[in-house]
Amino acid sequence: MDVTVTAVSSNGVYSFTKPNRDSITLLAGLGVEGDVHAGVTVKHRSRVAQDPTRPNLRQVHLIHEELFAEVGAAGFTVAPGDLGENITTRGIDLLALPTGTLLHLGDEAVVEVTGLRNPCRQIDAFQDGLLKQVVGRDAAGHIVRRAGIMGVVREGGLVRPGDTVKVELPAEPHRPLERV
């Protein structure tokens, strides 16, 4: 199956959802041009409150479109941008990628995967009960986060729906994703 970008979203103000765009521009070392979470240092409100000087490992948020069908089967309606992601993909298990994977998006942009999104209670404010669909526990009792992955922009460029995604795995041994 081809791996593609199905939607791109950004928002210049803090809000849970992000409107879809015809394209977004990724800026090396910063994130999505004009997005509230772009920057060298942390921009997420809870992280800024803890330490505003920490590096921003959450410049770009990606979600696999297949998640929408999974939560849809449980009665939830979620569309691209609804969960605050910048890039929605199809055809790749983003959650299974190791830390340090490079995602080549379109002709120029490259995002390095830094970790898992740690979803918060705002998801339940969007749709009550949705948080339990994207965060749960496996058979061993370990927390499983399914609300997408985060990354930093290594190479800037324009990203549009329909663009291909090429995956470049890091050297082994691979490190599984942890929350960032």
N, C-alpha and C positions, 0 to 999 in steps of 0.2 A: 504494500500500500504506500502511496506517496504521502510524505509528511508535508503539510501545508499550514500556512497561517490562514485562519478563517475569519478573523476580525482583529482590529486594532482599536484601542480606546485610550483616552487620556482626559485629565481634568485639571485645570489650573487652580481649583479651590478644593478644600477638604470636603469630601462627601463619600459615602460608602460606594456608590456606583460611579462608573465612568462612561460618558457617552462614546458611542462608536464613531470612528473617523474614517475618512477615505484613505488616510495614510498617517503615520507618525514618523518623526525623525528621532533616531537614537543618537545621542551625543556621547562620545567616548569619555568615560570616567564620571559621567553625570547622570545619565538616564534618558528619559523621554522628554524632548524639548517641550516646555510649557506645562509639564505635569507637576503637580504639587509635591510629589515624592522625588523629583530630580535633585541631585546635589551630591557633593563629595562626602558630606557628613550626614548622619541619620536625619530623616524627615518625618518618620512615623511619630505621632504625638507621644505615645507612651515611651518610646526610645529616647526622644528628645528630653523628656522629663527626667530620665535616668542619667543620661550623659550625652549632651549635644555635640561632643567632640568626636564621638565614635565614627568610624568609617561607615558609609552607607552601603551595606551589602544587599539592600532591597531596592535598587534603582529601577528594576523592571520586574513586573509580576506576570507570570505566564500560567495559564490554565489550559488543560486539555478539554476540548469540546465534548468528549465522551462522558465527562463527569455530569454534564447537563442531562443526558439521557438517563444516567444512573439515578440521580436525585429525582428526575421526572417520574421514574417508576415508583417512587415513594410518595408521589403527589405534589412535588414542588415544581415550580416553573422558574427556570433560570436561563438567561440568555447571555450572550457575550457582553462583557462590561458590567454586568449586574453585581459581580462579586469584587469589583474594583481592579480587575486585571487589566494589564496593558495589551497583552498579546494572547489571543486564543488560538490554539493549534488543533490539528486533527491528524491522527495516524501515528502518534508517538506516546509511549508511556512515560510522561515527564517525571513521574514520581520514582521511577526505577533508575533514572540517570544517576551516575556518581557525581560527587562534588568535583568541580573543575571542568565538567563537560563544556565544550564550546558549541554553541548553536549558531550556525551561519544562517542568517535570515535575509532572504532576497539576494541582491547583488553585492552588498557591501557590509551590512551590519553583522556584528558578532557579539553575542552575549555569553558571558561565562556564568555557569550555574553555581550559586553560592549555597543554596539550601532550600528547605521547605518553608512555605508560608505557615505561620502560626496563627490560625484564625481565632478571632475573638467573638465575644457576645454580640457584637454589632450584626453578625450574620443572622441571629435570631430576631433582631429588630427589623431586618429586611424581610424575613419569612420565619415565623415562629417554628422552632423545631429543626431548622436547617443545619444548625451547628452540629447536632448529633449525626447528621448524614455525612459531614465532611471531617469530623474528628470522632474516633472511636478507639476501641482496643482490639488487639488480635487475641488469638487463643491463649497466648502466654501472658496476656495482661499488659503488653506494651502499647503505648499510645501510637495510633496510626493517623497521620495528617494527610488529607486528600484534597486540600483547597489550593493546590498549585505549588509552584516553585518560584524562587526569587533569583535574580542575577544582577550582574554589573555589566555595563557596556564596555567592551574592549575595543571595538571598532564601530564607529558611527555609520549611519546611513539611513535611507528611507525604507520603511517597512509598510507593506500593503496587504490587504486580503488577497489570497491567491499566490502569494510568494511561497517559494519552497523553503523548507528547513532542512539543513544538512547537519548531521550530528558528528562531532569529532570528540571521541572519548579521550580522557587523559591517560597518561601512562599508568600501568598497574604498579602497585596494588590500588584498586579503586576504593574510595571511601564513600560509604552510603551517605545520603543526604540527612542532615539534621536540621532542626528548626533554626531560623535566623531572624 
